[in-house]
Amino acid sequence: MSFKIGVLLSGNGVYDGSEIHESVLTLLAIDENRGQALCFAPNINQHHVVNHLSGNEMNEQRNVLIEAARIARGAITDLAEVTSASLDALVVPGGFGAAKNLTKWAFSGPEGEINQQVKRIITEMVQSKKPIVGLCMGPTVIAKALEDTGLKQHLTVGTTKETSPYEIDAISAGMEKIGAVVEMKTIKEISIDVENRIISAPCYMMEGSITDVRDNIKQAIDELFEMLEA
């Protein structure tokens, strides 16, 4: 049986969309497990466009779905057309797009809004008892989608015990504020919430090489397939 794994993208590029390494390595890990990756993204405008060479904001507008199609090589669907019935599992890669386009965490923290189509698909997956994987900032999207459900899902965005370019402590506190139970994990570890069938991995939230990120994603996706096959 070839499991159908949804991959929720938020654009194209770490500073204003999906983290490309994480997204591509996710697609690779799914394929290595003989699964079928189905990419989709919300058909909305990006919050803004960032020049990835200079880091400066650009005076132009881009569409999340169209930009994400670059990663998916054109094989992508509007999130509004996707339901949990067509999926066996869901993966949410990181990148600032998760916190700018899927949610507004980058601007308002845990109080920021979440795109309603994103909330819907995550909620549908959880209600259907279908597994979800959150990578990098992906777990904040999951936490926001499940806010006020009382599920107490276990999630990680990294650890304060090792070097990170981001404020792991503040992000973790924000996740706990909206109902998640945060676990501290290194880039060599993953969090496995057996009860809620949610897996999360720090990836580029921690300092690490592309090999470290590749290994962390493979850990998470391999665990996902074990969960599906159990």
Residue pairs with C-beta under 8 A, 6 or more apart in sequence:
2 34
2 35
2 36
3 33
3 35
3 36
3 88
3 89
3 225
3 228
4 35
4 36
4 38
4 86
4 87
4 88
4 89
5 30
5 35
5 36
5 37
5 38
5 87
5 88
5 89
5 90
5 91
5 224
6 38
6 39
6 40
6 82
6 86
6 87
6 89
6 90
6 91
6 121
7 23
7 26
7 27
7 30
7 37
7 38
7 39
7 40
7 72
7 90
7 91
7 93
8 40
8 41
8 79
8 90
8 91
8 92
8 93
8 102
8 118
8 121
8 141
9 17
9 18
9 23
9 39
9 40
9 41
9 64
9 68
9 71
9 72
9 76
9 93
9 97
10 17
10 18
10 41
10 42
10 64
10 68
10 93
10 95
10 97
10 98
10 100
10 101
10 102
11 17
11 18
11 41
11 46
11 62
11 64
11 67
11 68
11 95
11 97
11 101
12 18
12 20
12 67
12 68
12 70
12 71
13 20
13 50
13 52
13 67
13 95
13 97
14 20
14 52
14 95
14 96
14 204
15 50
15 52
15 55
15 95
15 96
16 46
16 47
16 48
16 49
16 50
16 96
16 97
16 100
16 101
17 46
17 64
17 67
17 68
17 95
17 96
17 97
17 101
18 68
18 71
18 93
18 94
18 95
18 97
18 98
19 93
19 94
19 95
19 136
19 203
19 204
20 71
20 95
21 204
21 210
21 213
22 93
22 94
22 95
22 135
22 136
22 203
22 204
22 213
22 217
23 71
23 93
23 95
24 71
25 213
25 214
25 217
25 218
26 37
26 91
26 93
26 135
26 217
26 221
27 37
27 39
29 217
29 218
29 220
29 221
29 222
30 36
30 37
30 91
30 221
31 37
32 218
32 221
33 221
33 222
33 224
33 225
35 225
38 77
38 82
38 86
38 87
39 68
39 71
39 72
39 75
39 76
39 77
40 76
40 77
40 78
40 79
40 81
40 82
41 64
41 65
41 68
41 69
41 76
41 78
41 79
42 64
42 65
42 78
42 79
42 80
42 101
42 102
42 115
42 117
42 118
43 63
43 64
43 65
43 78
43 79
43 80
44 63
44 64
44 65
44 101
44 115
45 61
45 62
45 63
45 64
46 61
46 62
46 63
46 64
46 67
46 97
46 100
46 101
47 100
47 101
47 104
47 106
47 107
48 57
48 58
48 100
49 57
49 58
49 60
49 61
49 62
50 56
50 57
50 58
50 96
51 57
51 58
64 97
64 101
65 76
65 78
65 79
68 76
69 76
79 117
79 118
79 121
80 117
82 121
83 121
83 124
84 90
84 121
84 124
84 125
84 127
84 128
84 130
85 128
87 125
87 130
88 130
88 131
88 228
89 125
89 130
89 131
89 132
89 133
89 224
89 227
89 228
90 121
90 122
90 125
90 130
90 131
90 132
90 133
91 132
91 133
91 134
91 135
91 138
91 221
91 224
92 98
92 102
92 122
92 132
92 133
92 134
92 135
92 138
92 139
92 141
92 142
93 135
93 136
93 138
94 135
94 136
94 137
94 138
94 203
94 204
94 205
95 136
95 137
96 106
96 137
98 105
98 136
98 137
98 138
98 140
98 141
99 105
99 106
99 112
99 137
99 140
99 141
100 106
100 107
101 115
102 114
102 115
102 118
102 141
103 112
103 113
103 114
103 115
103 118
103 140
103 141
103 144
104 112
104 113
104 114
105 112
105 137
105 140
105 141
105 144
105 174
106 112
109 170
109 174
110 140
110 143
110 144
110 147
110 174
110 175
110 177
110 178
112 144
114 141
114 144
114 145
118 141
118 145
119 144
119 145
122 132
122 141
122 142
122 145
122 146
123 145
123 146
123 149
125 131
125 132
126 132
126 146
126 149
126 151
126 196
126 197
126 198
129 197
130 197
131 197
131 198
131 199
131 224
131 227
131 228
132 142
132 197
132 198
132 199
133 198
133 199
133 200
133 201
133 220
133 221
133 224
134 140
134 141
134 142
134 155
134 198
134 199
134 200
134 201
135 200
135 201
135 203
135 217
135 220
136 157
136 201
136 202
136 203
136 204
136 205
137 157
137 171
137 205
138 200
139 155
139 156
139 157
139 175
139 180
139 200
140 157
140 171
140 174
140 175
142 153
142 155
142 198
142 200
143 153
143 155
143 175
143 178
143 179
143 180
144 178
146 153
146 179
146 180
147 178
147 179
148 178
148 179
149 179
150 179
151 179
151 196
152 179
152 180
152 181
153 179
153 180
153 181
153 193
153 196
153 198
154 180
154 181
154 182
154 183
154 191
154 192
154 193
154 196
154 198
155 175
155 180
155 181
155 182
155 183
155 191
155 193
155 198
155 200
156 182
156 183
156 184
156 185
156 189
156 190
156 191
156 200
156 201
156 202
157 166
157 168
157 171
157 172
157 175
157 182
157 200
157 202
157 205
158 164
158 166
158 168
158 184
158 185
158 186
158 187
158 202
158 205
158 206
159 168
159 184
159 185
159 186
159 202
159 206
160 168
160 169
160 172
160 184
161 184
161 186
162 186
162 187
162 206
162 207
163 206
163 207
164 205
164 206
164 207
165 207
166 205
168 205
172 182
172 184
173 182
175 182
176 182
183 191
185 191
185 200
185 201
185 202
186 202
186 206
187 202
187 203
187 206
187 207
187 208
187 212
187 213
187 216
188 212
188 215
188 216
189 201
189 202
189 216
189 219
190 199
190 200
190 201
190 216
190 219
190 220
190 223
191 199
191 200
191 201
192 199
192 223
193 199
193 200
197 227
199 220
199 223
199 224
199 227
200 220
201 216
201 217
201 219
201 220
202 216
203 213
203 216
203 217
204 213
206 212
208 216
